Amino acid sequence: MEVDVARNLHEVLGNLPEGVRLVAISKFHPKEYIEAAYGEGQRIFGESHEQELKGKVEALPKDIEWHFIGHLQTNKVKYIAPYIAMIEAVDSLKLLKEIEKQAAKHDRVIKVLLELHIAEEETKYGLTLEACRQLLDGGEWRELRHVQICGLMMMASNVDDESQIAREFDEASDFFREIKAKYFSDDPEFKERSWGMSHDYRIAVRHGSTMVRVGTTIFGPRVY
Ligand SMILES: *Cc1c(COP(=O)(O)O)cnc(C)c1O
């Protein structure tokens, strides 16, 4: 292994204040890298491709908590429903309902985060703040017994300007408070703010993050 996963992992963990958890993003990295981090006590890993995830789930220890972090097509939910702990990037009622259906088949509750689109980049993924309010105002999500909405997820713009990145995290934090007060004030499970990646997790933890998703800093560059 050319990458010192253990050292990198502990460096990242050392930068996280108490109460902030690390999702080690292992997509495109071999399972030996995951084993190295697991050996150091890391238990939460994030993947973004259903096929790759399946192979890793079968080969690796059963007490790993797997998070699905990328865009998830509705027709892929059934493959990950038996084991996925959290689906981080839910951006439609349609996807929520499909998760409900598939989780019910396995008699499980799947945790999810609603993905916000705040960054300046053009992307088809993520809810605008207004679309997120509309989804929650619709109220249908309250009927879902096998889906637990645990918070919000977002990616900041991929820029060097740290003040812009901080502003976007603050916008997401303000929105979290709004949503928490309006829809989830009696739900202690709604508490997660998943923001911060390799290049900006140190900023994220100063701006409301409870969960950072760090890949490259731990495992090195991905080979696609
Ligand atoms: C790949 C990915 C990450 C990790 O990115 P790094 O820059 O390697 O830390 C985090 N979040 C999402 C949604 C990703 O797709």
The ligand as a MOL file (V3000), in Angstrom:
LIG
                    3D

  0  0  0     0  0            999 V3000
M  V30 BEGIN CTAB
M  V30 COUNTS 15 15 0 0 0
M  V30 BEGIN ATOM
M  V30 1 C -16.4020 11.5680 -3.4880 0
M  V30 2 C -17.2570 12.3170 -2.5440 0
M  V30 3 C -16.7360 12.8320 -1.3300 0
M  V30 4 C -15.2720 12.7240 -0.9270 0
M  V30 5 O -14.4910 13.6350 -1.6530 0
M  V30 6 P -12.9330 13.8720 -1.3070 0
M  V30 7 O -12.6370 15.1560 -1.9850 0
M  V30 8 O -12.1900 12.7170 -1.8820 0
M  V30 9 O -12.8040 13.9600 0.1600 0
M  V30 10 C -17.6190 13.4470 -0.4580 0
M  V30 11 N -18.9320 13.5840 -0.7620 0
M  V30 12 C -19.4560 13.1310 -1.9090 0
M  V30 13 C -20.9000 13.3180 -2.1710 0
M  V30 14 C -18.6400 12.4920 -2.8340 0
M  V30 15 O -19.1880 12.0520 -3.9790 0
M  V30 END ATOM
M  V30 BEGIN BOND
M  V30 1 1 1 2
M  V30 2 1 2 3
M  V30 3 2 2 14
M  V30 4 1 3 4
M  V30 5 2 3 10
M  V30 6 1 4 5
M  V30 7 1 5 6
M  V30 8 2 6 7
M  V30 9 1 6 8
M  V30 10 1 6 9
M  V30 11 1 10 11
M  V30 12 2 11 12
M  V30 13 1 12 13
M  V30 14 1 12 14
M  V30 15 1 14 15
M  V30 END BOND
M  V30 END CTAB
M  END
